Amino acid sequence: ACHRLHGQRHPALGGAKLFVQRTFNAKYTLLNAVFAVVQTQLTPLLRMLWDHSLRHKVFPGETMTTISLQADTPAAISFAKGMLSPLFSGERVTQASGGGKLWHAHFARLQMEGELLRLNTMLVGSAVVIRDSSRRELRVWGEPASRVGAVAAVRKLHEGVMSHETYLPLQPPQFRAVVRMDLLDDLKGACGAGSVTLDLTTRSLLIAGDEDVVKRAIAFIAARLTQEESSTDGRATCLNGSGERVCSVCYCEPEEAVKLECNHEYCRECLLGWIKATTANGGGMGFPIKCLSDGCKRHVEIVDLKRALPWKDMQALQRAAFDDHVNEHLDKLQFCITPGCQGIFPLGGARTSVCSACGIRVCTSCNVEEHEGLTCTQYLQTKAPPDRLRLRVIDEILTMQCPRCSQAFLDFEGCFALKCSKCPCGFCGWCLADCGTDAHSHVRTCAAKPPHADVFFGTHQQFEEANRKRQARKLQGFLGTLQAEERDKLMQSLATDLADLGLAL
């Protein structure tokens, strides 16, 4: 249509010629901190793209920088995306032992913002670490050497937080003080803990630190509690189940009472503190939110939340619930692959899917932009030299993964009805079949189970042997897709890995 219109004279324009040109566009939006550390690598790439007739503009903003690309052919814009997307996507921080991504609930806490800020300050602009609570992952941008140091620092931070964790049960007055006075950030600084997390369902604090840290936390809460009591002149009456009206958070007579559909009441401040803690915990309490009153299992209605919460807090809660829903249904939904995009795309029977926000078309099998004309294997081969092929084999074949979300599985405890640590998937330890949320009924009759094996349980030796058989089958199938020279190079690079696993082909 553009070709036909171009050069035609139009009466409405006084007989002047039309000049029509079809263009193809792409846009990336990056945090300013990310743009600053990739700029050195980006400048020569943009110069090279200019030589290939690709035009670009950079639009700096207060917190984000947008890079707009324009070309005359789809092949040119696809070439540009292939060059820029890996740079803009950054590197996902993974576990030091290999396998899955490095993530723990403490990375979603508000206190971690300060830790990551201090870490990024230490990196002095050579690299930057960004947490993505939606995707539950950490990513690093910068020069390759700087990224190595940043990843090591994140792993050290994680190990420090995990080294000492203590549950501290809270009495009703203590729980009231922590929730209503928003003490978590103050607690962390005052007692020197690696992190402080409020577990709302057990009314406990999870404190990362030694015995002295826990003692300082108890003393700090006691001091703030005394301060609150003196400031209120004892007006708050704690009833502790006397049959009178009781706030389900603090067990005191409700102040500015908010009654839920289940008829249980909360102080307005307690309700706000509870919801803020849920959002700050990255959905750690779980969704849908349930009433905290003893014995009540009813969900808190959205109409109650809208009536009680300020608009900003309601928006934050809805975002946390949305992210939690996507992460709990990774077999049906995925976050967009475009850097900076907050959209999602559905998974299903179709080969490709479209992002709900930016409109990118994604291959649902290999989770990259649609590669029209190439199978997934062919596409990955064009992107993967032998060293990358080795890493792919280790990650996807030699590491046992959840069949639904691909999270590495490392914790076999005797039962072959396995449970993913990331998503709700229950799967079989014999054949790796996705069995919904509970694999026991499948394991009982699994065809891959040896004839004399126990109904559910087995030894580590049986588990490892079943895993080796599965690894051998998958590796043989993958090798069959490669050219002879590429296959030989890959096998040479895998020799030590296969020997360590006792895997012979």
Phi, psi and omega per residue, in radians:
A1 nan -0.729 3.118
C2 -1.107 -0.703 -3.132
H3 -1.120 -0.700 -3.123
R4 -1.220 -0.656 -3.104
L5 -1.314 -0.553 -3.049
H6 -1.096 2.251 3.093
G7 1.554 -0.165 3.125
Q8 -1.331 2.575 3.068
R9 -1.606 2.425 -3.047
H10 -2.110 2.263 -3.106
P11 -1.036 -0.631 -3.109
A12 -1.140 -0.315 3.125
L13 -1.829 0.389 3.134
G14 1.202 0.487 -3.132
G15 1.434 0.059 3.123
A16 -1.231 2.687 3.141
K17 -1.316 2.574 3.001
L18 -1.548 2.406 3.030
F19 -2.023 1.889 -3.039
V20 -2.078 2.281 3.105
Q21 -2.406 2.283 3.089
R22 -1.540 2.289 3.116
T23 -2.183 2.728 3.110
F24 -2.094 2.411 -2.991
N25 -2.239 2.710 2.999
A26 -2.529 2.651 -3.109
K27 -2.458 2.384 3.045
Y28 -2.144 2.406 3.080
T29 -2.112 2.104 -3.071
L30 -2.119 2.606 2.944
L31 -1.057 2.521 -3.137
N32 -1.006 -0.634 3.126
A33 -1.113 -0.642 3.102
V34 -1.232 -0.788 3.138
F35 -1.010 -0.672 -3.102
A36 -1.100 -0.681 -3.066
V37 -1.510 -0.277 3.108
V38 -1.734 -0.058 -3.015
Q39 -1.066 -0.657 3.140
T40 -1.086 -0.705 3.115
Q41 -1.345 -0.512 -3.056
L42 -1.289 -0.687 -3.032
T43 -0.972 -0.889 3.120
P44 -1.132 -0.543 3.101
L45 -1.154 -0.749 3.120
L46 -1.145 -0.625 3.102
R47 -1.123 -0.725 3.117
M48 -1.153 -0.704 3.125
L49 -1.134 -0.612 3.070
W50 -1.059 -0.680 3.104
D51 -1.145 -0.381 3.099
H52 -1.713 0.429 3.072
S53 1.145 0.522 3.021
L54 -1.797 2.279 -3.122
R55 -1.786 2.605 -3.134
H56 -2.524 2.714 3.013
K57 -2.427 2.526 3.116
V58 -1.992 2.219 -3.117
F59 -2.054 1.710 3.128
P60 -1.297 2.475 3.089
G61 -2.213 -3.063 -3.084
E62 -1.129 -0.732 -3.140
T63 -2.162 -0.346 -3.075
M64 -2.210 2.646 3.025
T65 -2.074 2.286 3.140
T66 -1.877 2.338 3.094
I67 -2.029 2.075 -3.108
S68 -1.857 2.303 3.118
L69 -2.010 2.546 3.121
Q70 -2.500 2.385 3.127
A71 -2.552 2.914 -3.089
D72 -1.627 -0.200 -3.129
T73 -2.340 2.636 3.091
P74 -1.141 -0.543 3.128
A75 -1.104 -0.676 -3.131
A76 -1.172 -0.736 -3.133
I77 -1.218 -0.590 3.083
S78 -1.149 -0.685 3.094
F79 -1.088 -0.734 3.138
A80 -1.119 -0.743 3.121
K81 -1.107 -0.677 3.116
G82 -1.082 -0.567 3.132
M83 -1.391 -0.672 -2.967
L84 -1.646 -0.571 -3.051
S85 -1.014 -0.769 3.107
P86 -1.053 -0.643 3.132
L87 -1.179 -0.761 -3.083
F88 -1.335 -0.404 -3.123
S89 -1.341 -0.418 -3.123
G90 1.269 -2.972 -3.117
E91 -2.036 2.214 3.111
R92 -1.316 2.328 3.123
V93 -1.326 2.194 -3.118
T94 -2.002 2.953 3.110
Q95 -1.164 2.548 -3.106
A96 -1.077 -0.515 -3.123
S97 -1.392 -0.010 -3.094
G98 1.565 3.016 3.122
G99 1.615 -2.202 -2.953
G100 -1.334 3.017 3.134
K101 -1.213 2.717 3.092
L102 -1.567 1.968 3.120
W103 -2.700 2.457 3.054
H104 -2.529 2.726 -3.099
A105 -0.996 -0.487 -3.102
H106 -1.161 -0.364 3.109
F107 -1.211 -0.364 -3.139
A108 -1.501 -0.185 -3.072
R109 -1.243 2.681 3.109
L110 -1.066 -0.590 -3.103
Q111 -1.085 -0.476 -3.087
M112 -1.225 -0.323 3.086
E113 -1.020 -0.759 3.131
G114 -1.145 -0.703 3.136
E115 -1.113 -0.779 -3.141
L116 -1.207 -0.586 3.078
L117 -1.105 -0.769 3.099
R118 -1.115 -0.687 3.122
L119 -1.114 -0.785 -3.141
N120 -1.162 -0.552 3.065
T121 -1.147 -0.695 3.108
M122 -1.122 -0.559 -3.111
L123 -1.298 -0.202 3.001
V124 0.875 0.812 3.026
G125 1.339 -0.010 3.121
S126 -1.434 -0.431 3.100
A127 -2.708 2.858 3.104
V128 -2.494 2.432 3.114
V129 -1.892 2.211 -3.141
I130 -2.166 2.310 3.051
R131 -1.624 2.466 3.069
D132 -2.079 1.657 -3.094
S133 -1.172 -0.448 3.102
S134 -1.119 -0.895 -3.131
R135 -1.487 -0.113 -3.119
R136 0.975 1.024 3.117
E137 -2.695 2.843 3.051
L138 -2.025 2.429 3.124
R139 -2.243 2.640 -3.098
V140 -2.187 2.381 3.062
W141 -2.128 2.654 3.091
G142 2.452 -3.066 3.065
E143 -1.085 2.640 -3.087
P144 -0.928 -0.785 -3.123
A145 -1.118 -0.684 3.140
S146 -1.206 -0.602 3.118
R147 -1.131 -0.645 3.125
V148 -1.030 -0.814 3.121
G149 -1.136 -0.645 -3.138
A150 -1.184 -0.731 3.119
V151 -1.101 -0.742 3.118
A152 -1.075 -0.689 3.139
A153 -1.159 -0.692 3.115
V154 -1.133 -0.747 3.122
R155 -1.104 -0.675 3.105
K156 -1.140 -0.712 3.091
L157 -1.056 -0.768 3.125
H158 -1.087 -0.794 -3.133
E159 -1.105 -0.657 3.126
G160 -1.120 -0.694 -3.138
V161 -1.216 -0.663 -3.060
M162 -1.408 -0.270 -2.989
S163 -1.124 -0.668 3.121
H164 -2.371 2.001 3.067
E165 -2.283 2.255 -3.095
T166 -2.230 2.339 3.033
Y167 -1.519 2.213 3.123
L168 -2.045 1.771 3.102
P169 -1.107 2.493 -3.103
L170 -1.940 2.357 2.991
Q171 -1.287 2.765 -3.097
P172 -0.843 -0.833 3.129
P173 -1.094 -0.648 3.116
Q174 -1.156 -0.758 -3.136
F175 -1.093 -0.718 3.113
R176 -1.047 -0.782 -3.111
A177 -1.120 -0.743 -3.113
V178 -1.136 -0.769 -3.091
V179 -1.253 -0.848 -2.997
R180 -1.353 -0.531 -3.081
M181 -1.701 0.036 3.074
D182 0.910 1.025 -2.988
L183 -1.531 -0.081 -2.967
L184 -1.025 -0.859 -3.129
D185 -1.126 -0.734 3.120
D186 -1.112 -0.696 3.136
L187 -1.050 -0.793 -3.091
K188 -1.039 -0.784 -3.137
G189 -1.248 -0.648 -3.048
A190 -1.262 -0.609 -3.067
C191 -1.840 -0.054 3.078
G192 1.291 0.487 -3.127
A193 -1.382 2.663 3.042
G194 -1.150 -0.666 3.029
S195 -2.825 2.721 3.085
V196 -2.298 2.148 -3.087
T197 -2.172 2.381 3.106
L198 -1.678 2.085 3.050
D199 -1.656 1.831 -3.014
L200 -1.230 -0.586 -3.067
T201 -1.253 -0.566 3.135
T202 -1.802 -0.011 -3.096
R203 0.884 0.950 -3.121
S204 -2.348 2.785 2.980
L205 -1.823 2.355 2.999
L206 -1.781 1.931 -3.014
I207 -1.953 2.193 3.071
A208 -1.584 1.880 -3.123
G209 2.873 3.039 -3.112
D210 -1.459 -2.998 -3.078
E211 -1.079 -0.672 3.130
D212 -1.111 -0.663 3.112
V213 -1.085 -0.763 3.130
V214 -1.100 -0.732 3.121
K215 -1.088 -0.720 3.126
R216 -1.149 -0.603 3.104
A217 -1.128 -0.759 3.127
I218 -1.086 -0.770 -3.136
A219 -1.118 -0.694 -3.130
F220 -1.128 -0.768 3.122
I221 -1.103 -0.731 -3.137
A222 -1.073 -0.731 3.141
A223 -1.122 -0.770 -3.135
R224 -1.202 -0.572 3.111
L225 -1.153 -0.743 3.089
T226 -1.080 -0.706 3.119
Q227 -1.087 -0.738 -3.139
E228 -1.166 -0.729 -3.119
E229 -1.101 -0.687 3.135
S230 -1.209 -0.581 -3.121
S231 -1.313 -0.451 -3.131
T232 -1.701 -0.065 -3.136
D233 0.974 0.578 3.081
G234 1.242 0.337 -3.082
R235 -1.183 -0.518 -3.135
A236 -1.331 2.099 -3.096
T237 -1.750 1.985 3.123
C238 -1.548 2.119 -2.959
L239 -1.804 -0.448 3.054
N240 0.877 0.946 2.984
G241 1.332 0.542 -3.118
S242 -1.396 -0.024 -3.105
G243 1.714 -0.216 3.081
E244 -1.400 -3.125 3.091
R245 -1.165 2.217 -3.062
V246 -2.339 2.306 3.013
C247 -1.204 2.331 -3.071
S248 -1.312 -0.107 3.069
V249 -1.699 -0.933 -2.980
C250 -1.824 -0.079 -3.127
Y251 1.053 0.458 3.072
C252 -1.982 2.928 3.088
E253 -1.072 2.219 -3.019
P254 -1.059 2.343 3.030
E255 -1.819 2.251 -3.016
E256 0.886 1.003 -2.962
A257 -0.997 2.434 3.004
V258 -2.073 2.066 -3.127
K259 -1.742 2.273 3.115
L260 -1.530 3.006 -3.136
E261 -1.069 -0.433 3.127
C262 -1.433 0.015 3.112
N263 1.359 0.065 3.036
H264 -1.484 2.594 -3.010
E265 -1.991 2.682 3.113
Y266 -2.400 2.572 2.862
C267 -1.098 2.511 3.129
R268 -1.034 -0.747 -3.142
E269 -1.147 -0.671 3.115
C270 -1.119 -0.738 3.128
L271 -1.098 -0.767 3.125
L272 -1.107 -0.761 3.119
G273 -1.098 -0.692 3.118
W274 -1.086 -0.835 -3.113
I275 -1.168 -0.704 3.113
K276 -1.093 -0.692 3.125
A277 -1.143 -0.671 3.090
T278 -1.076 -0.794 3.138
T279 -1.165 -0.746 -3.121
A280 -1.147 -0.516 -3.141
N281 -1.386 0.157 -3.140
G282 1.113 0.612 -3.126
G283 1.351 0.314 -3.054
G284 -1.064 -0.415 3.127
M285 -1.366 -0.328 3.125
G286 1.657 2.593 3.090
F287 -2.104 2.620 -0.056
P288 -1.215 2.707 -3.100
I289 -1.260 2.362 3.131
K290 -1.947 2.604 3.101
C291 -1.004 2.437 -3.102
L292 -1.475 -0.131 -3.103
S293 -1.089 2.432 -3.101
D294 -0.966 2.203 3.099
G295 1.475 -0.167 -3.130
C296 -1.611 2.214 -3.132
K297 -1.993 0.142 -3.055
R298 -1.284 2.536 3.089
H299 -1.264 2.528 3.055
V300 -1.326 2.168 -3.081
E301 -1.261 2.530 -3.123
I302 -1.116 -0.504 3.120
V303 -1.139 -0.615 3.082
D304 -1.151 -0.746 -3.114
L305 -1.153 -0.753 3.133
K306 -1.109 -0.593 -3.125
R307 -1.274 -0.540 -3.011
A308 -1.718 -0.471 -2.988
L309 -1.702 2.523 2.941
P310 -1.084 2.726 -3.056
W311 -0.985 -0.758 -3.086
K312 -1.097 -0.752 3.132
D313 -1.184 -0.611 3.114
M314 -1.160 -0.700 3.108
Q315 -1.100 -0.762 3.137
A316 -1.107 -0.692 3.130
L317 -1.163 -0.734 3.127
Q318 -1.115 -0.660 3.107
R319 -1.152 -0.742 3.116
A320 -1.091 -0.709 3.119
A321 -1.155 -0.712 3.113
F322 -1.076 -0.852 -3.139
D323 -1.071 -0.717 3.133
D324 -1.089 -0.721 3.141
H325 -1.088 -0.789 -3.138
V326 -1.102 -0.794 -3.118
N327 -1.158 -0.440 3.094
E328 -1.474 -0.163 -3.101
H329 -2.306 0.849 -3.106
L330 -1.217 -0.157 3.024
D331 -1.402 -0.201 -3.113
K332 -2.106 -0.440 -3.067
L333 -2.376 2.643 3.058
Q334 -2.464 2.599 3.029
F335 -1.279 2.610 -3.111
C336 -1.045 2.555 -3.131
I337 -1.478 -0.197 -3.110
T338 -1.284 2.191 3.107
P339 -0.970 2.289 3.108
G340 1.521 -0.181 -3.123
C341 -1.529 2.375 3.141
Q342 -1.789 0.220 -3.111
G343 -1.412 3.097 3.097
I344 -2.334 2.865 3.006
F345 -2.400 2.541 -3.093
P346 -1.438 2.605 3.006
L347 -1.789 2.641 -3.133
G348 -3.110 -2.658 -3.104
G349 -1.327 -0.346 -3.080
A350 -1.239 2.604 3.139
R351 -1.231 -0.556 3.141
T352 -2.230 2.798 3.107
S353 -2.465 2.774 -3.052
V354 -2.018 2.325 3.109
C355 -1.124 2.435 -3.112
S356 -1.251 -0.310 -3.066
A357 -1.869 -0.986 -3.024
C358 -1.698 -0.190 3.063
G359 1.425 0.095 3.128
I360 -1.129 2.480 3.115
R361 -1.682 2.172 -2.990
V362 -2.027 2.423 2.987
C363 -1.300 2.098 -3.049
T364 -1.334 -0.252 -3.139
S365 -1.430 -0.793 -3.085
C366 -1.968 0.102 2.992
N367 1.016 0.773 3.026
V368 -2.316 3.001 3.095
E369 -1.055 2.530 -3.072
E370 -0.850 2.294 3.136
H371 -1.990 1.300 -3.069
E372 -1.039 2.324 3.122
G373 1.595 -0.159 3.137
L374 -2.171 2.442 2.975
T375 -1.258 2.910 3.136
C376 -1.060 -0.724 3.138
T377 -1.098 -0.787 3.128
Q378 -1.096 -0.725 3.133
Y379 -1.090 -0.810 -3.108
L380 -1.143 -0.588 3.102
Q381 -1.151 -0.602 3.123
T382 -1.211 -0.396 -3.105
K383 -1.725 -0.159 -2.935
A384 -2.140 1.738 2.945
P385 -1.175 3.018 -3.025
P386 -0.919 -0.717 -3.120
D387 -1.154 -0.636 3.094
R388 -1.213 -0.613 3.093
L389 -1.095 -0.706 3.119
R390 -1.065 -0.810 3.136
L391 -1.099 -0.639 3.115
R392 -1.149 -0.751 3.122
V393 -1.088 -0.762 3.130
I394 -1.079 -0.763 -3.055
D395 -1.282 -0.745 -2.960
E396 -1.756 -0.368 -3.069
I397 -2.019 -0.822 -3.064
L398 -1.465 -0.278 3.074
T399 -1.789 2.148 3.101
M400 -1.145 2.318 -3.083
Q401 -2.263 2.663 2.996
C402 -1.058 2.290 -3.109
P403 -1.201 -0.216 -3.109
R404 -1.703 -0.880 -3.039
C405 -1.998 -0.038 3.093
S406 1.232 0.260 3.038
Q407 -1.155 2.361 3.123
A408 -1.086 2.445 3.096
F409 -1.979 2.146 -3.045
L410 -2.254 -0.090 -2.909
D411 -1.969 1.131 3.074
F412 -1.305 2.218 -3.079
E413 -2.124 0.285 3.061
G414 2.020 -0.559 -3.136
C415 -1.630 2.327 -3.108
F416 -1.472 -0.040 2.974
A417 -1.518 1.633 -2.978
L418 -1.537 2.755 -3.141
K419 -2.321 2.247 3.138
C420 -1.225 2.476 3.131
S421 -1.430 -0.157 -3.072
K422 -1.903 -0.830 -3.106
C423 -2.041 3.028 -3.064
P424 -1.330 0.137 -3.005
C425 -1.146 2.264 2.914
G426 -1.823 2.294 -3.076
F427 -2.455 2.860 -3.017
C428 -1.535 2.307 3.121
G429 -1.338 -0.247 3.107
W430 -1.502 -0.822 -3.036
C431 -2.078 -0.088 3.107
L432 1.196 0.451 3.115
A433 -1.306 2.435 3.038
D434 -1.308 2.078 -3.018
C435 -1.993 0.482 -3.110
G436 1.432 -2.206 3.141
T437 -1.828 -0.170 -3.114
D438 -2.543 2.134 -3.033
A439 -1.671 0.005 -2.999
H440 -1.045 -0.768 -3.101
S441 -1.139 -0.609 3.106
H442 -1.239 -0.773 -3.104
V443 -1.039 -0.612 -3.111
R444 -0.967 -0.642 -3.047
T445 -2.132 0.341 -3.075
C446 -1.040 2.267 -3.113
A447 -1.201 -0.380 -3.120
A448 -1.451 -0.122 -3.100
K449 -1.338 2.365 3.105
P450 -1.026 2.674 -3.026
P451 -1.000 -0.656 -3.026
H452 -1.824 0.291 -3.139
A453 -1.290 2.736 3.085
D454 -1.117 2.808 -3.116
V455 -1.015 -0.840 -3.092
F456 -2.118 -0.584 -2.945
F457 -1.755 2.793 3.107
G458 -2.808 3.010 -3.130
T459 -1.546 2.884 3.049
H460 -1.051 -0.630 3.132
Q461 -1.088 -0.758 3.112
Q462 -1.124 -0.713 3.138
F463 -1.090 -0.806 -3.129
E464 -1.163 -0.646 3.133
E465 -1.169 -0.737 3.085
A466 -1.099 -0.660 3.130
N467 -1.170 -0.715 3.134
R468 -1.110 -0.713 3.119
K469 -1.076 -0.753 3.139
R470 -1.149 -0.736 3.115
Q471 -1.067 -0.758 -3.119
A472 -1.088 -0.750 3.139
R473 -1.101 -0.816 -3.102
K474 -1.163 -0.691 -3.132
L475 -1.174 -0.721 3.088
Q476 -1.047 -0.731 3.120
G477 -1.132 -0.697 3.138
F478 -1.201 -0.716 3.138
L479 -1.074 -0.544 -3.132
G480 -1.178 -0.261 3.129
T481 -1.568 -0.118 -3.050
L482 -1.737 2.729 2.994
Q483 -1.239 2.741 -3.024
A484 -1.001 -0.800 -3.103
E485 -1.134 -0.740 -3.141
E486 -1.171 -0.653 3.128
R487 -1.136 -0.728 -3.135
D488 -1.136 -0.742 3.125
K489 -1.105 -0.699 3.141
L490 -1.130 -0.761 -3.125
M491 -1.129 -0.628 3.076
Q492 -1.107 -0.739 -3.117
S493 -1.230 -0.404 -3.114
L494 -1.634 -0.030 -2.999
A495 -0.940 -0.857 -3.106
T496 -1.158 -0.733 -3.132
D497 -1.070 -0.778 -3.119
L498 -1.180 -0.656 3.109
A499 -1.126 -0.731 3.132
D500 -1.072 -0.574 -3.128
L501 -1.530 -0.121 -3.073
G502 1.179 0.592 -3.062
L503 -1.828 2.050 3.127
A504 -2.073 2.346 -3.141
L505 -1.776 nan nan
